[in-house]
Amino acid sequence: MSIVTEVAAASSAEALAHFSETLRFETDCWDTNNALSEGKADFVLLDVRSPESYAKGHVPGAINLLRGKIIASKLASYPADTLFVTYCAGPHCNGAARAAIKLAQLGRPVKIMVGGITGWLDEGFKLTTEIAELA
């Protein structure tokens, strides 16, 4: 018996429920890029890294908004059902999760783009320095 099988795998039904549920909370860099590239971005992409990091390069179309600045008045111009997708530096950063918590506390639909900038670059996608503003 290996360390992999030491703990039994979940049943297929449990695995289906678990993995289906994760997609309600996260998206990935490829799906985000596909939506942006095809003009089907039905979400607002938030880069929650520092303004300095954002200025050095970010996902095209992403808006820079630090977690501490995520407040109801900044989001007021967006309909209540607007989906926000957060990202930060990468898997070693919890900024996207912290921003997602803040958005959820404000009653906003939210997902995290897993991988962040690291994942974006790993997929071979380009960054931009063009600034995007809140609506």
N, C-alpha and C positions, 0 to 999 in steps of 0.2 A: 504494500500500500504506500502510495506517495503522499507527500504533504498536500498535493492537489486534491486527492480523493479522500483524505482523512476526514473531512467534513463532507457529508453527502450533498450532492447537488439538489437544488430545489426541484420539485416536480415540474413538468412542462407547463402545466396550468399556472403555477406560481411564477415561473420564469416569464411566461407571456404577460402576466399582469404586471410584474415588476418592470420589465423592459419597456412595455407600452407606457407605463406611468412616467418613466424618466423622460420620455419625449414631450410630455406636457410641461416640463420644467427646463429643458435645455434644447438647444439646437447646436449645430456644428459649423465650422468655418466654411465647408463646402456648400452646405445648404444656404447659408447666409450670402455667400458670394454669388451663388446661382440666382437667388432672388434679386439681389442688387444688379447683377449684370443683365438680367432679362427685364428689368424695369418693373418687377413684381414685388417690390419692397413694401409690404403691407404692415410694417412695423417701424419703430424709431430705434435706431442703433445708437447706444450710448457707450462712449469710451470713458471709463471712469478713472483713468490714470491721471497723473498730474498734467497741468497745462504744458509744462516743459516737454514731457514725454509725448504728449499728443502732437505738439508742434514739430517734433522730430520725425513723425510719421505715424499715421493711423489708417484704419480701414476707410476707404473712400465712402463718403456720405455719413460717417459717424460724427456725432455731436459730442463734444467734451463736456461732461458734467460730473464734477466730483460728488461723491456720496454725501458729503456734508451740505452740498448745495441742492440736493434733491428735495425740494419742498413743493407743496401744493401750488403755490403761486407761479412757480417756474413751469409747471406742467399744465396750467389752466387753459392754455390755447389748444390743447389736444383733447379730443373727445374722450370720455371716460373709458371707452372700450379699446383705446389705442394700446397695442402691444409694444412694450419696451423690451429690447434685447440688450443686455449689458455684457461688456467684456473688459478685461484688464490685461495685464502683461502676459499671463499664461497660467499653466496649471499650478505653478508655485505661488500664485497670488490669489488671495481671497476677496479682493476688491469687488469683483463682479457679483459674488454671493452677498456681500454686505450691501451693495447698491440694490440688488434684487430684494433683499429684506426691506430696505427703506421704501422701495416702490410698492411692495405688497402691503406694507403698513399704511400707505397712502391709498390703498384700494385699487391700485393699478395692475393690470395684467402684465406679467413679466416672465422672461426666460433668460437664461445665461447662454452666451456663445462659448461653449467649452473650447479650451485651447488658447483663447485670447490671441494676442499678437503673435506669440510663439507658434501656435497652431496655424494661424493665417499664413505666416511666412513658410512654415513647414509644407503647406499645401502648394507653395509656389506663387501665391497671390502677392500682388504689389501693394505697397502703402502709398499714401499721398500726404502732402503737407497742406493741401487746400482746406481751408477752414469752413466747417458747416455750422450753422447757427440754429438755436432752438426756434421753432415756428412762432 
